[in-house]
């Protein structure tokens, strides 16, 4: 068993919780995608691209080609 008083244990536990949360989030998102039909997936993809452009700006978005089904 790991000594809980050692330096860095809290940081490791926090990192592990964040990784688990991301994995759970991806799993839940995949469950929802499976339930969607093709038009719902296309709408979601458009929303994601719009959010990406809003968040990172046009300079970063221009580097990547956009693909829409």
N, C-alpha and C positions, 0 to 999 in steps of 0.2 A: 504494500500500500504506500502511496506517495505521502510524504510529510506535507501536510496542509499549511505549515508555517513557513515553508521555503519561499524565497522571493520568486515572484513570477507565476505562482500557481493561479492567482486570480486572473491574470492576463490570459493564461492558457485556457482556463475554463470559459472566459468570456469569448475568446476566439472560437472555441469548440461549439459554444451555444450559437454563435453567429453562423457558423458553417451549417449546423443542423437546421437552423431557421431557414437559410437559403435553400437547402435541399428540400425541406418540407414545402416551402413556397413554390418551388419548381414542380414538385410532385402534384400539388393542388392545382397549379396552372395547367399542367398536362391533363389532369382529369377533366378540367373544364374545356380544354381544346378538343378532347375526344368527344365531348357531348355536343360541340358546336357543329353546324353544317358549314359548307364551303363559303357561303356568303358571310357568315359570322366571322370566320377566320380572316377573310379579306378585309372586312371592316376593322377587325382588331389590328391587323398588320398596318393599315393606314393610320390608325390612331397611334400606334407605336412609333411610326416614322415621324408623325407630326410632333409627338412629345420629344423625340430625339432632337429634331431640328430646334424646337423651342428651348430645350435644355442646353444643347451644345453649340447652337448657332449654325449659320450657313457655312462658315469656313470649314468646319469638320465634316458637315453633311455632304459637301461637294466632293470630298475625297472618295466617297463610296457611290456606286451606281445604285439607283433605286430600282427594285423589281417589284412589280405588282402583277398578280396572277390575272 
